[in-house]
Amino acid sequence: MPKVLSEAEVASYRDNGYHFPIDVLSAGEVATFRKKLEDYEATSGGPINGEMRHRSHVLFAWIDEMIRHPRVLDAVEDVLGPNILCWNTSFFIKEAHDPGFVSWHQDATYWGLSSSDVATAWIAMSPANKVSGCMKFVAGTHRRQVAHQDTFDRDNLLTRGQEIAVEVNEQDAVHVELKPGQASLHHVLLFHGSEPNRSDERRIGLAVRYIPTHLKQAVGSRDWATLVRGKDTYHHFEPAHVPRRDLEPEALAFHKMVSEEQVKVLYRGTGKTAYRA
């Protein structure tokens, strides 16, 4: 029996490639996590950016706490099964009235994973709605990989500014409006994107990439993941660093090494050697 989603909601996820909204964090929890993020930004001199936005769960103990939240994992287990790795995390933050956007794309295009049995839990840490540039999905587009093209548009929040090289009918878009503390789940092949933030408030989301333990890294020579539920009898991924406190030296060294390896996969064929700022 499912733990959070109903059987009908699990079936809908299989058919449509997504499910939302899911209540995962209390008002107090999401407020605490947001404060920790903004406290870090205040001390670092500006919004979290560059490589710090990616695999942040190995750097910050409070993000490690988020990826292990029982309510999040219960929902993920309903679609992926009981043995779960957190492969990656990424902040998608749009400042108020910022031109940043996310083009229509499929997550699986450049990740190098051996299977499309991957789910993203996108956790809203501020209001995500049409005005603030919430995600939008196209139902049923998760059944096949399509061609993409790279734009490297400076306002595109994606690593390569990648976009689907086929026409997407905007009338088919479903807007993923979430309140702080709510999450959406979407399949790694689902068409999705988002518009700029036209509101007066930041739009903050943490995308957590979950995979079942049987997956492998099929392109890169090495990869790392964090076991967050169940057992890993395959050991296809090396264990990621688990931070005991924020930004400890061991975490920073590990994050630098892993980021360099991941850039080789994400930017393969482009000659780029670092995440975009």
C-alpha positions as CSV (number, residue, x, y, z in Angstrom):
1,M,0.0,0.0,0.0
2,P,1.3,3.5,-0.8
3,K,2.4,5.6,2.2
4,V,1.5,9.1,1.1
5,L,0.0,8.9,-2.3
6,S,-3.2,7.0,-2.9
7,E,-3.2,4.1,-5.4
8,A,-5.0,6.4,-7.8
9,E,-2.4,9.1,-7.4
10,V,0.4,6.5,-8.0
11,A,-1.4,5.4,-11.2
12,S,-1.7,9.1,-12.2
13,Y,2.0,9.6,-11.7
14,R,2.7,6.6,-13.9
15,D,0.3,7.9,-16.6
16,N,1.1,11.6,-16.5
17,G,4.7,11.7,-15.2
18,Y,4.0,13.9,-12.2
19,H,2.0,14.4,-9.0
20,F,1.5,17.5,-6.9
21,P,0.9,19.1,-4.4
22,I,2.3,17.0,-1.5
23,D,2.5,18.5,2.0
24,V,5.9,17.6,3.2
25,L,7.3,20.3,5.5
26,S,5.4,22.2,8.2
27,A,5.3,26.0,8.2
28,G,7.9,26.0,11.0
29,E,10.2,23.6,9.2
30,V,10.2,25.4,5.9
31,A,10.7,28.8,7.7
32,T,13.7,27.4,9.6
33,F,15.3,25.9,6.4
34,R,14.8,29.2,4.5
35,K,16.4,31.1,7.3
36,K,19.4,28.9,7.3
37,L,19.8,29.4,3.5
38,E,19.5,33.2,3.8
39,D,21.8,33.3,6.8
40,Y,24.4,31.6,4.7
41,E,23.8,34.1,1.8
42,A,24.1,37.0,4.2
43,T,27.5,35.9,5.3
44,S,28.7,34.9,1.8
45,G,27.8,38.3,0.3
46,G,25.0,37.3,-2.0
47,P,22.6,34.6,-3.3
48,I,23.9,31.1,-3.4
49,N,25.3,30.5,-6.9
50,G,27.6,28.5,-9.1
51,E,28.7,25.1,-8.0
52,M,27.3,25.8,-4.5
53,R,23.8,25.4,-5.8
54,H,24.4,21.8,-6.8
55,R,24.9,18.8,-4.5
56,S,24.4,21.2,-1.7
57,H,23.3,18.3,0.6
58,V,27.0,17.3,1.1
59,L,27.8,20.9,2.2
60,F,25.0,21.8,4.6
61,A,23.7,19.6,7.4
62,W,20.3,21.2,7.2
63,I,19.9,20.2,3.5
64,D,21.0,16.7,4.4
65,E,18.1,16.8,6.9
66,M,15.7,17.9,4.1
67,I,16.6,15.0,1.8
68,R,16.0,12.6,4.6
69,H,12.7,14.1,5.7
70,P,10.3,11.1,6.3
71,R,7.4,12.8,4.6
72,V,9.4,13.4,1.4
73,L,10.8,9.9,1.4
74,D,7.4,8.3,2.0
75,A,6.1,10.0,-1.2
76,V,9.3,9.1,-3.2
77,E,9.0,5.5,-2.0
78,D,5.5,5.3,-3.4
79,V,6.9,5.8,-6.9
80,L,10.4,4.4,-6.7
81,G,10.2,1.6,-4.1
82,P,11.8,1.2,-0.7
83,N,15.6,1.4,-1.5
84,I,16.4,5.0,-2.3
85,L,19.5,7.0,-3.0
86,C,19.7,10.8,-3.2
87,W,21.8,11.3,-6.3
88,N,21.9,15.1,-6.4
89,T,20.3,18.4,-5.2
90,S,20.0,21.7,-7.0
91,F,18.7,25.1,-5.9
92,F,16.4,26.8,-8.4
93,I,16.2,30.4,-7.1
94,K,14.7,33.3,-9.0
95,E,15.1,36.7,-7.4
96,A,12.2,39.2,-7.5
97,H,11.6,40.5,-11.0
98,D,14.6,38.6,-12.3
99,P,14.7,37.5,-16.0
100,G,15.9,34.0,-15.1
101,F,13.8,31.2,-16.6
102,V,14.0,27.5,-17.3
103,S,13.5,26.3,-20.9
104,W,11.4,23.3,-21.8
105,H,13.6,20.3,-21.2
106,Q,13.9,16.7,-19.9
107,D,16.2,16.2,-17.0
108,A,17.6,12.9,-18.2
109,T,19.2,14.4,-21.3
110,Y,22.7,15.0,-19.9
111,W,22.8,13.2,-16.5
112,G,24.3,9.9,-17.8
113,L,22.3,7.6,-15.6
114,S,21.5,4.1,-16.8
115,S,17.7,4.2,-16.5
116,S,14.9,6.7,-16.5
117,D,13.6,5.3,-13.2
118,V,14.4,8.6,-11.5
119,A,12.1,11.0,-9.6
120,T,12.7,14.7,-8.7
121,A,11.1,16.0,-5.5
122,W,10.9,19.8,-6.0
123,I,10.4,21.4,-2.5
124,A,9.0,24.9,-2.4
125,M,10.7,27.1,0.2
126,S,8.7,30.2,-0.9
127,P,5.4,30.6,-2.9
128,A,5.7,29.1,-6.3
129,N,2.8,30.3,-8.6
130,K,2.3,31.7,-12.1
131,V,3.5,35.1,-11.1
132,S,6.6,34.0,-9.4
133,G,7.5,31.5,-12.2
134,C,6.4,28.1,-10.9
135,M,7.3,25.0,-12.9
136,K,5.0,23.9,-15.7
137,F,4.6,20.3,-17.0
138,V,3.3,18.7,-20.1
139,A,1.4,15.5,-19.1
140,G,2.4,12.2,-20.6
141,T,5.7,13.4,-22.2
142,H,7.8,11.1,-20.0
143,R,7.6,8.1,-22.3
144,R,10.5,8.9,-24.6
145,Q,13.7,10.9,-24.8
146,V,13.6,13.7,-27.5
147,A,16.4,15.7,-29.0
148,H,17.7,18.9,-27.2
149,Q,19.8,21.8,-28.3
150,D,22.2,23.9,-26.1
151,T,21.7,27.7,-26.0
152,F,23.9,28.7,-23.0
153,D,21.5,31.6,-22.6
154,R,22.7,33.7,-19.7
155,D,19.2,34.0,-18.2
156,N,18.5,30.2,-18.5
157,L,19.0,28.5,-15.1
158,L,20.0,25.2,-16.7
159,T,23.6,24.2,-16.9
160,R,23.8,24.3,-20.7
161,G,20.7,26.4,-21.3
162,Q,19.4,23.2,-23.0
163,E,15.9,23.2,-24.6
164,I,13.8,20.7,-26.3
165,A,14.4,20.7,-30.1
166,V,10.7,20.0,-30.8
167,E,7.7,22.4,-30.6
168,V,5.9,22.4,-27.3
169,N,2.3,23.6,-27.2
170,E,2.0,26.1,-24.3
171,Q,-1.7,25.4,-24.1
172,D,-0.8,21.9,-22.9
173,A,1.1,23.3,-19.9
174,V,0.1,22.5,-16.3
175,H,1.3,25.1,-13.9
176,V,2.7,23.6,-10.7
177,E,1.6,26.0,-8.1
178,L,3.0,25.2,-4.6
179,K,2.8,26.8,-1.2
180,P,5.9,26.9,1.0
181,G,6.5,23.4,2.4
182,Q,4.7,21.6,-0.4
183,A,6.5,19.5,-3.0
184,S,5.9,18.1,-6.5
185,L,7.2,14.8,-7.9
186,H,8.1,14.5,-11.6
187,H,9.7,11.8,-13.8
188,V,13.1,12.4,-15.2
189,L,11.8,12.5,-18.8
190,L,8.9,14.8,-18.3
191,F,8.8,18.0,-20.3
192,H,9.0,20.9,-17.9
193,G,10.2,24.5,-17.6
194,S,9.3,27.8,-15.9
195,E,8.9,31.5,-16.7
196,P,10.7,34.4,-15.0
197,N,9.7,35.6,-11.6
198,R,7.5,38.7,-12.0
199,S,6.6,38.9,-8.2
200,D,8.0,41.0,-5.4
201,E,9.4,38.0,-3.6
202,R,12.1,35.4,-4.2
203,R,11.1,32.1,-5.6
204,I,13.1,29.4,-3.9
205,G,13.0,25.7,-4.7
206,L,15.2,22.8,-3.9
207,A,15.1,20.0,-6.4
208,V,16.1,16.6,-4.9
209,R,17.0,13.9,-7.4
210,Y,16.1,10.4,-6.1
211,I,17.0,7.1,-7.7
212,P,16.5,3.4,-6.8
213,T,19.7,1.6,-5.8
214,H,19.9,-0.5,-9.0
215,L,20.8,2.5,-11.2
216,K,24.4,3.2,-12.5
217,Q,26.3,6.1,-13.8
218,A,26.6,5.1,-17.5
219,V,28.7,7.9,-18.8
220,G,31.1,9.2,-16.1
221,S,33.9,7.1,-14.7
222,R,32.8,7.7,-11.0
223,D,29.7,8.9,-9.3
224,W,28.4,9.3,-5.7
225,A,25.1,9.1,-3.9
226,T,23.6,9.1,-0.4
227,L,21.6,6.2,0.8
228,V,18.5,7.8,2.4
229,R,16.2,4.8,2.8
230,G,16.4,1.0,2.7
231,K,19.4,-1.0,1.6
232,D,21.9,-0.7,-1.2
233,T,22.9,-4.2,-2.3
234,Y,24.3,-3.0,-5.6
235,H,26.9,-0.4,-4.5
236,H,27.0,1.2,-8.0
237,F,27.7,4.6,-6.4
238,E,30.4,5.6,-4.0
239,P,29.0,6.9,-0.7
240,A,28.7,10.7,-0.7
241,H,30.0,12.8,2.2
242,V,27.4,13.3,5.0
243,P,28.0,16.7,6.7
244,R,28.0,16.9,10.5
245,R,28.0,20.7,10.3
246,D,27.7,23.3,7.6
247,L,30.7,23.8,5.3
248,E,33.1,21.7,7.2
249,P,36.5,21.4,5.5
250,E,36.0,17.7,4.5
251,A,32.7,18.6,2.9
252,L,34.2,21.4,0.9
253,A,37.0,19.2,-0.4
254,F,34.6,16.4,-1.3
255,H,32.2,18.8,-3.0
256,K,35.0,20.3,-5.1
257,M,36.2,16.8,-6.3
258,V,32.7,15.6,-7.1
259,S,31.7,18.8,-8.8
260,E,34.7,18.5,-11.2
261,E,33.7,14.9,-12.0
262,Q,30.0,15.9,-12.5
263,V,30.9,18.8,-14.8
264,K,32.7,16.3,-17.1
265,V,29.3,14.5,-17.5
266,L,27.0,17.5,-17.7
267,Y,29.2,19.5,-20.1
268,R,30.6,16.7,-22.1
269,G,31.4,17.8,-25.7
270,T,31.3,21.6,-24.9
271,G,34.8,22.2,-23.5
272,K,33.4,23.8,-20.3
273,T,35.1,22.9,-17.0
274,A,33.0,24.6,-14.3
275,Y,29.3,25.3,-13.4
276,R,27.8,28.5,-14.6
277,A,27.6,31.2,-11.9
